[in-house]
Protein backbone atom coordinates (compact mmCIF):
# COMPACT_ATOMS: atom_id res chain seq x y z
CA UNK A 1 0.00 0.00 0.00
CA UNK A 2 0.98 3.61 -0.56
CA UNK A 3 0.13 4.53 3.06
CA UNK A 4 0.40 1.90 5.77
CA UNK A 5 -0.46 2.43 9.46
CA UNK A 6 1.89 1.07 12.10
CA UNK A 7 1.35 0.52 15.80
CA UNK A 8 4.25 2.43 17.33
CA UNK A 9 5.89 3.25 20.64
CA UNK A 10 7.69 6.45 21.60
CA UNK A 11 10.12 6.51 24.52
CA UNK A 12 11.99 9.50 25.99
CA UNK A 13 14.81 8.92 28.47
CA UNK A 14 16.26 11.87 30.39
CA UNK A 15 18.95 10.85 32.88
CA UNK A 16 19.95 14.26 34.25
CA UNK A 17 19.82 16.65 35.93
CA UNK A 18 16.36 15.18 36.61
CA UNK A 19 15.78 11.54 35.74
CA UNK A 20 12.61 11.06 33.72
CA UNK A 21 11.55 8.16 31.51
CA UNK A 22 8.18 7.92 29.77
CA UNK A 23 6.66 5.79 27.03
CA UNK A 24 3.45 6.03 25.03
CA UNK A 25 1.77 4.27 22.11
CA UNK A 26 0.87 6.08 18.91
CA UNK A 27 -0.24 5.41 15.36
CA UNK A 28 2.50 6.11 12.79
CA UNK A 29 2.46 5.79 9.02
CA UNK A 30 4.95 4.60 6.41
CA UNK A 31 4.15 6.33 3.12
CA UNK A 32 5.49 6.17 -0.40
CA UNK A 33 5.64 9.51 -2.20
CA UNK A 34 6.59 7.78 -5.43
CA UNK A 35 3.08 6.72 -6.39
CA UNK A 36 -0.37 8.33 -6.16
CA UNK A 37 -1.70 10.65 -3.49
CA UNK A 38 -1.34 8.72 -0.19
CA UNK A 39 -4.79 9.91 0.87
CA UNK A 40 -6.24 7.64 -1.84
CA UNK A 41 -4.78 4.63 -0.03
CA UNK A 42 -6.37 5.27 3.37
CA UNK A 43 -8.93 2.63 4.33
CA UNK A 44 -12.53 3.81 3.99
CA UNK A 45 -13.17 3.70 7.75
CA UNK A 46 -10.05 5.82 8.46
CA UNK A 47 -10.87 8.62 6.01
CA UNK A 48 -13.18 10.60 8.34
CA UNK A 49 -10.27 10.95 10.80
CA UNK A 50 -7.00 10.84 8.88
CA UNK A 51 -5.43 13.14 6.28
CA UNK A 52 -1.97 13.76 4.84
CA UNK A 53 -1.25 17.37 3.86
CA UNK A 54 1.85 18.87 2.26
CA UNK A 55 1.21 22.04 4.29
CA UNK A 56 1.99 20.15 7.50
CA UNK A 57 5.56 19.60 6.33
CA UNK A 58 8.40 21.48 4.67
CA UNK A 59 7.90 23.32 1.41
CA UNK A 60 5.50 25.79 -0.14
CA UNK A 61 3.53 23.92 -2.83
CA UNK A 62 0.55 21.60 -2.63
CA UNK A 63 2.68 18.64 -3.75
CA UNK A 64 4.48 16.92 -0.90
CA UNK A 65 6.90 15.15 -3.24
CA UNK A 66 7.68 18.36 -5.16
CA UNK A 67 8.52 20.06 -1.88
CA UNK A 68 11.02 17.33 -1.00
CA UNK A 69 12.64 17.45 -4.43
CA UNK A 70 12.93 21.25 -4.25
CA UNK A 71 14.40 21.11 -0.75
CA UNK A 72 17.01 18.47 -1.61
CA UNK A 73 17.92 20.36 -4.80
CA UNK A 74 18.71 23.39 -2.63
CA UNK A 75 21.16 21.10 -0.81
CA UNK A 76 22.83 19.98 -4.04
CA UNK A 77 21.00 16.64 -4.29
CA UNK A 78 18.88 15.37 -7.18
CA UNK A 79 16.07 13.17 -5.85
CA UNK A 80 13.78 13.46 -8.87
CA UNK A 81 14.29 9.79 -9.77
CA UNK A 82 14.32 8.54 -6.18
CA UNK A 83 11.79 6.47 -4.33
CA UNK A 84 10.85 8.59 -1.30
CA UNK A 85 9.61 6.73 1.77
CA UNK A 86 8.24 8.73 4.68
CA UNK A 87 7.78 7.82 8.35
CA UNK A 88 5.39 10.27 9.95
CA UNK A 89 2.04 10.85 11.61
CA UNK A 90 -1.17 12.07 10.02
CA UNK A 91 -3.48 14.98 10.61
CA UNK A 92 -6.30 13.69 12.79
CA UNK A 93 -9.60 15.58 12.70
CA UNK A 94 -7.75 18.50 11.10
CA UNK A 95 -4.95 18.76 13.69
CA UNK A 96 -1.37 17.82 12.84
CA UNK A 97 1.71 17.65 15.03
CA UNK A 98 4.70 15.54 14.03
CA UNK A 99 7.71 16.02 16.32
CA UNK A 100 9.77 14.00 13.83
CA UNK A 101 9.23 13.01 10.21
CA UNK A 102 11.89 10.91 8.46
CA UNK A 103 12.34 10.71 4.67
CA UNK A 104 14.47 8.07 2.93
CA UNK A 105 15.40 9.06 -0.64
CA UNK A 106 16.51 5.92 -2.49
CA UNK A 107 17.95 5.81 -6.01
CA UNK A 108 16.66 3.39 -8.67
CA UNK A 109 19.77 1.28 -7.90
CA UNK A 110 18.75 0.91 -4.25
CA UNK A 111 21.27 3.35 -2.78
CA UNK A 112 20.10 5.77 -0.10
CA UNK A 113 20.90 9.20 -1.59
CA UNK A 114 19.95 11.06 1.59
CA UNK A 115 17.85 10.89 4.73
CA UNK A 116 15.91 13.94 5.89
CA UNK A 117 14.96 14.29 9.54
CA UNK A 118 12.30 16.99 9.77
CA UNK A 119 11.89 18.17 13.37
CA UNK A 120 9.00 20.26 14.61
CA UNK A 121 8.64 21.89 18.05
CA UNK A 122 5.55 22.95 19.98
CA UNK A 123 6.18 26.60 19.05
CA UNK A 124 5.29 26.03 15.40
CA UNK A 125 8.91 26.01 14.21
CA UNK A 126 10.54 23.29 12.15
CA UNK A 127 13.94 22.40 10.76
CA UNK A 128 15.00 19.72 8.29
CA UNK A 129 18.37 18.00 8.77
CA UNK A 130 19.88 16.27 5.72
CA UNK A 131 22.13 13.39 6.78
CA UNK A 132 24.02 10.59 5.07
CA UNK A 133 23.93 7.50 7.30
CA UNK A 134 26.63 4.86 7.21
CA UNK A 135 26.01 1.19 6.42
CA UNK A 136 24.47 0.74 9.91
CA UNK A 137 22.01 3.58 9.33
CA UNK A 138 23.85 5.91 11.75
CA UNK A 139 24.57 9.60 11.17
CA UNK A 140 25.47 12.67 13.24
CA UNK A 141 24.44 16.30 12.91
CA UNK A 142 24.70 19.45 15.04
CA UNK A 143 21.54 20.57 16.83
CA UNK A 144 19.96 23.60 15.12
CA UNK A 145 16.36 23.82 16.35
CA UNK A 146 15.17 24.57 19.90
CA UNK A 147 12.94 21.62 20.82
CA UNK A 148 12.57 20.96 24.53
CA UNK A 149 12.32 24.06 26.78
CA UNK A 150 14.59 22.19 29.20
CA UNK A 151 17.47 21.72 26.73
CA UNK A 152 19.59 24.59 25.47
CA UNK A 153 20.86 24.89 21.91
CA UNK A 154 24.14 23.10 22.50
CA UNK A 155 24.81 19.57 21.40
CA UNK A 156 24.96 17.11 18.57
CA UNK A 157 22.53 14.39 17.53
CA UNK A 158 23.34 10.79 16.76
CA UNK A 159 20.59 9.47 14.50
CA UNK A 160 19.99 5.79 13.91
CA UNK A 161 17.64 5.71 10.92
CA UNK A 162 17.63 2.40 9.05
CA UNK A 163 14.81 2.27 6.46
CA UNK A 164 11.60 0.44 7.41
CA UNK A 165 11.93 -3.22 6.56
CA UNK A 166 9.79 -6.35 6.86
CA UNK A 167 6.88 -4.47 8.37
CA UNK A 168 8.94 -2.80 11.10
CA UNK A 169 10.86 0.39 11.78
CA UNK A 170 13.24 1.38 14.57
CA UNK A 171 14.51 4.97 14.85
CA UNK A 172 16.71 6.34 17.65
CA UNK A 173 17.79 9.92 18.30
CA UNK A 174 20.38 10.68 20.98
CA UNK A 175 21.30 14.25 21.95
CA UNK A 176 24.86 14.62 23.27
CA UNK A 177 25.63 17.86 25.16
CA UNK A 178 28.85 18.98 26.84
CA UNK A 179 28.83 18.08 30.52
CA UNK A 180 25.40 16.44 30.33
CA UNK A 181 24.28 12.80 30.10
CA UNK A 182 22.67 11.76 26.80
CA UNK A 183 19.00 12.45 26.14
CA UNK A 184 17.55 9.51 24.20
CA UNK A 185 14.40 9.18 22.12
CA UNK A 186 13.31 5.97 20.43
CA UNK A 187 10.49 5.47 17.93
CA UNK A 188 9.71 1.92 16.91
CA UNK A 189 6.71 0.22 15.37
CA UNK A 190 5.29 -2.66 13.41
CA UNK A 191 2.33 -3.41 11.21
CA UNK A 192 -0.48 -4.83 13.36
CA UNK A 193 -1.12 -8.50 12.75
CA UNK A 194 -3.56 -9.64 15.46
CA UNK A 195 -7.13 -8.62 16.17
CA UNK A 196 -6.03 -7.04 19.43
CA UNK A 197 -3.36 -4.95 17.66
CA UNK A 198 -5.80 -3.82 14.99
CA UNK A 199 -8.19 -2.74 17.74
CA UNK A 200 -5.39 -0.84 19.50
CA UNK A 201 -4.55 0.90 16.24
CA UNK A 202 -8.19 1.83 15.64
CA UNK A 203 -8.44 3.47 19.07
CA UNK A 204 -5.31 5.57 18.37
CA UNK A 205 -6.29 6.88 14.93
CA UNK A 206 -9.09 9.41 15.54
CA UNK A 207 -7.12 11.66 17.93
CA UNK A 208 -3.51 10.58 17.31
CA UNK A 209 -2.08 14.08 16.73
CA UNK A 210 -4.07 15.60 19.60
CA UNK A 211 -2.84 12.88 21.97
CA UNK A 212 0.78 13.45 20.93
CA UNK A 213 0.48 17.20 21.61
CA UNK A 214 -1.22 16.65 24.96
CA UNK A 215 1.33 14.08 26.13
CA UNK A 216 4.26 16.34 25.32
CA UNK A 217 2.70 19.26 27.20
CA UNK A 218 1.82 17.11 30.22
CA UNK A 219 5.38 15.83 30.47
CA UNK A 220 6.66 19.40 30.19
CA UNK A 221 4.44 20.49 33.08
CA UNK A 222 5.69 17.53 35.12
CA UNK A 223 9.35 18.47 34.55
CA UNK A 224 8.63 22.15 35.29
CA UNK A 225 6.96 21.12 38.56
CA UNK A 226 10.14 19.24 39.46
CA UNK A 227 12.00 22.56 39.06
CA UNK A 228 13.99 21.61 35.98
CA UNK A 229 15.28 24.98 34.72
CA UNK A 230 13.78 26.45 31.56
CA UNK A 231 16.24 27.38 28.82
CA UNK A 232 15.81 30.58 26.74
CA UNK A 233 14.45 30.07 23.25
CA UNK A 234 16.41 31.89 20.53
CA UNK A 235 14.82 33.18 17.35
CA UNK A 236 14.83 30.44 14.74
CA UNK A 237 15.93 31.28 11.23
CA UNK A 238 13.90 29.12 8.86
CA UNK A 239 15.92 27.23 6.28
CA UNK A 240 12.93 26.51 4.08
CA UNK A 241 9.36 27.62 3.58
CA UNK A 242 6.77 26.98 6.30
CA UNK A 243 9.46 26.58 8.98
Secondary structure as GFF3:
##gff-version 3
##sequence-region A 1 243
A	DSSP	beta_strand	3	14	.	.	.	ID=ss1
A	DSSP	beta_strand	20	32	.	.	.	ID=ss2
A	DSSP	three_ten_helix	38	41	.	.	.	ID=ss3
A	DSSP	beta_strand	50	51	.	.	.	ID=ss4
A	DSSP	three_ten_helix	54	56	.	.	.	ID=ss5
A	DSSP	alpha_helix	64	74	.	.	.	ID=ss6
A	DSSP	beta_strand	83	88	.	.	.	ID=ss7
A	DSSP	beta_strand	91	92	.	.	.	ID=ss8
A	DSSP	beta_strand	100	106	.	.	.	ID=ss9
A	DSSP	beta_strand	112	120	.	.	.	ID=ss10
A	DSSP	beta_strand	126	131	.	.	.	ID=ss11
A	DSSP	beta_strand	138	142	.	.	.	ID=ss12
A	DSSP	beta_strand	156	161	.	.	.	ID=ss13
A	DSSP	beta_strand	168	176	.	.	.	ID=ss14
A	DSSP	beta_strand	183	190	.	.	.	ID=ss15
A	DSSP	alpha_helix	195	205	.	.	.	ID=ss16
A	DSSP	alpha_helix	208	225	.	.	.	ID=ss17
###
